[in-house]
Amino acid sequence: MSKYFGTDGFRGEANMNLTVDHAFQVGRFLGWYYGRDHKAQIVIGKDTRRSSYMFECALSAGITASGGDVYLMHVTTTPSVSHIAKVDEFDCGIMISASHNAFHDNGLKLINRHGEKMEQEVIDEIEEYLDSKHYLPYATGENIGRVIDYSSGRNRYIGYLISLATHSYKDMRVALDCANGSAWMIAKSVFEALGAETHVINNTPNGVNINRDCGSTHLESLKNYVRENKLDVGFAFDGDADRCLAVDEKGNLVDGDGILYIYGRHMKDRDKLENNTVVTTIMSNFGLYKAFDAAGINYEKTDVGDKYVYENMRANGHLLGGEQSGHIIFGKYANTGDGILTAIKVMQAVLSRKMPLSKLTQDLEIYPQVLKNVRVQDKERALKDFAVQSAVREVSERLGDQGRILLRKSGTEPVLRVMVEAPTHEMCEENVDAVIAVMNQRGLVVEVKK
């Protein structure tokens, strides 16, 4: 685990543990690193947080001070930066966003020239520079970099999304919850261009309301809106629009697992599901795997994080993968999760099959799930404790093929996560608590968080 960068960039509270100086120094390094044999060209996008403007200025100052040119896409989505970094052959891209977090947090997501998350070896060099602050030369004279408006890149990305739709959305009534974030202009433009009767909520960003009681982490308002207005479907994005969750015409949630099921079957039915395999994480619901088994679809499981999903897809040639949270990767079209692209693909399945969204998920039974976080003295010791492992095996045997248990450690906290999926909520609670009781008996627990 890196000191500053996690699986989704350098994230923290703005000007607390992610400061404007951090952003300036990251810019200084990237402008120098990519400018050693040519003039670096780096594209930057941002979400609607108040601090995103500050970090955009700091990154731009750092990059230009090292001699690189900065191309600003302004308020845009993470997948748009990924797309433009690749197709316009930038040295790298930077997205300023803390995704689904509250407005006071922010983050720097680094993207390589292929539109993928930055290589770890480059991250390691950035971290070494942040700690050492070894001298980097300043550009002077005509070698000082420039800042260039590149809103045209965002507009071309919108055109790219529109080009991927296979059907007109005429006569479809669609709700979009833009989370007061990056999708607030782009999603509406795409769906209206495709002919949908488009209803948009949470599209008035003011710098502090991003993700506040809205978007993919707070779905009640979208569910109610779809039901009350008798709409055909609703889509909710997160702050930087790399996630998408759906709501069917009855106001029921279709999460990332549901979307993987719908589109996995859609691809299989058209002989487009490469290797007949969908990539999931270990947190996908047990019911998804049962449904895939029934449909004759294979699956792979990775660690939690869309980074790991993408790495598996790239290594094995799979074309569809994602997370329960709504990071869905369509490998033929993007190298990262893309919320608006996901919405387009769900619409494709609905219109191709000529069925409402609720019908497309009728064979998917999502099992009840209970997840509890257990604060422990030592994660490794608690995870490997023989009595704890024995308790986990007993639960697994008890559940048989009717459920599963997962015990995993947090990557950032002294916490073990105990998760059980089973036919009833009561069975989940009973089996999770049985394992936690053993941890308590063994003196491993500091505090249990619910």
Buried (B, 14 or more C-beta within 10 A) or exposed (E): EEEBBBBBBBBBBBBEEBBBEBBBBBBBBBBBBBBEEEBBBBBBBBBBBBBBBBBBBBBBBBBBBBBBBBBBBBBBBBBBBBBBBBEBEBBBBBBBBBBBBBBBBBBBBBBBBEBBBBEEEBBEEBBEBBEEEEEBEEBEEEEBBEBEEBEEBBBBBBEBBBEBBEBEBEEBBBBBBBBBBBBBBBBBBBBBBBBBBBBBBBBEBEEBBBBBEBBBBBBEBBBEBBBEEEBBBBBBBBBBBBBBBBBBBEBBBBBBBBBBBBBBBBBBEEEEBBBBBBBBBEBBBBBBBBBBEEBEBEBBBBBBBBBBBBBBBBEEEBBBBBBBBBBBBBBEBBBBBBBBBBBBBBBBBBBEBEEBBBEBBEEBBBBBBBBBBBBBEEBEEBBEBEEBBEBBEBBBEBBEEBBBBBBBBBEEEBBBBBBBBBBEEEBBBBBBBBBBEBBEEBEBBEEBEE
